[in-house]
């Protein structure tokens, strides 16, 4: 349901859902795997918005994003790194540091930019 709402552009509704049910953060990694570009972009917009409004709660997404840092798809690794860079707290560097050795130069570039912003 969340992916369908995201695909239709109902970001405000999804933000409200996450505000009232923090267990939904466990779905962020799965949503990022969605094949629809609009859903994947919506996940970024969602976490950026939630991080601004509720940074402590937005960190709950880290657990569902962490496995994507080892995904075979470099796009997913880079997207997950970007989102962890937004919402993670002090653990961000420890989670992202290994990706500086990633075989894909785009992933390495994303991680360098995130870590340089510290």
N, C-alpha and C positions, 0 to 999 in steps of 0.2 A: 504494500500500500504506500509506504513512504517513497519508494522509487517511482511509483506512478505519479504521486503528487509532485515529486521533484521534476519529473519529465514534463509535467504540465505547467511548471513554473510557480507552484504554490509555496514558495519559500517561507513566507510569513506564517502560514499554517504549520509548516514543519518546525519552525523555530518554536512556536507555541507548544507543539507536542513534546519537543525535547525539554522545554522548560518545566513541563508538568510531569514528565516521566524520564528520569535520568537513566533508566535502564536502556533506553534507546541508543545511547552512546555505544553500546556493544555492537550495533549494526553498522557503524560508520565504515569499517573495513569492507564489509560485504557490499555496501552501497558504492564504494569506490571501485569495486570490481565490475559494476554494471557496464554493459557494452555501449549504452547510450551516452553520448558526449554531454548532453544536457544534464543528465543525472550526475555524472562525474564532476562537472563544473558546479553543479548545485551543492555537492558535498563541500567543496571548497568555500563557497559563499556561506553555507550553513555554519561551518566551523569558524569562519572569520567573524560572522555576526555573533555567534554564541560566545566566542572568546572575548569580544568587546563587552557583552552584557554580563556574562557569568564565567569569568576565566577559570575559576576553580572547578566548576562543573565541566567545562569544555575539556579539561585535562583527562576526563574519564574516557575520551575517545582514543587515547594513546594505546591502551591495551588492545583494541581491535585493529589499530593501524600497525602495530609492531610486527606482526607476522608478514606483512606486505613488504617490509624492508628486505626480506629474503626471497621475494617472489621472483620467478624466472623472467617475468616481464619487466624490463627496465623502466617503462612508463609508470607502472604501478609502484615500483621502488621509489622513483623520483617524486611521484604525487604523494605517497605516504610520507616521505622525508619532508616535503614541503609542509604538509599539514601538521606533522609532529613539530616542526619548527615553529609553527604558529601557536599551538596549544600547550606543548610540553613546558614544564618549568625547568628546574635545574637539571633534570635527567636528560634533557634534550641533547647535550653534547655527548654523553655516554652512549646514547642510542644511535646517534648519527655518525659518530667518529669512524666506525668500521666501514661506512660507505665511501669514505675518502679513498678506499682501495677498490671500489667497484669497477668491474670491467667496462662499464658503459660511461664514457666521458660526460654525457649529459647528466647522469646521476651525480657524479663527482662535482660537477659545476653547481648543481642545485645545493648540494650539501656545503660546499665551500661558501656560497653566498649566505646561507643560513648561519653558519658558524662565524662568519666574518661580522655578522650583525650583532653578535654578543657584546 
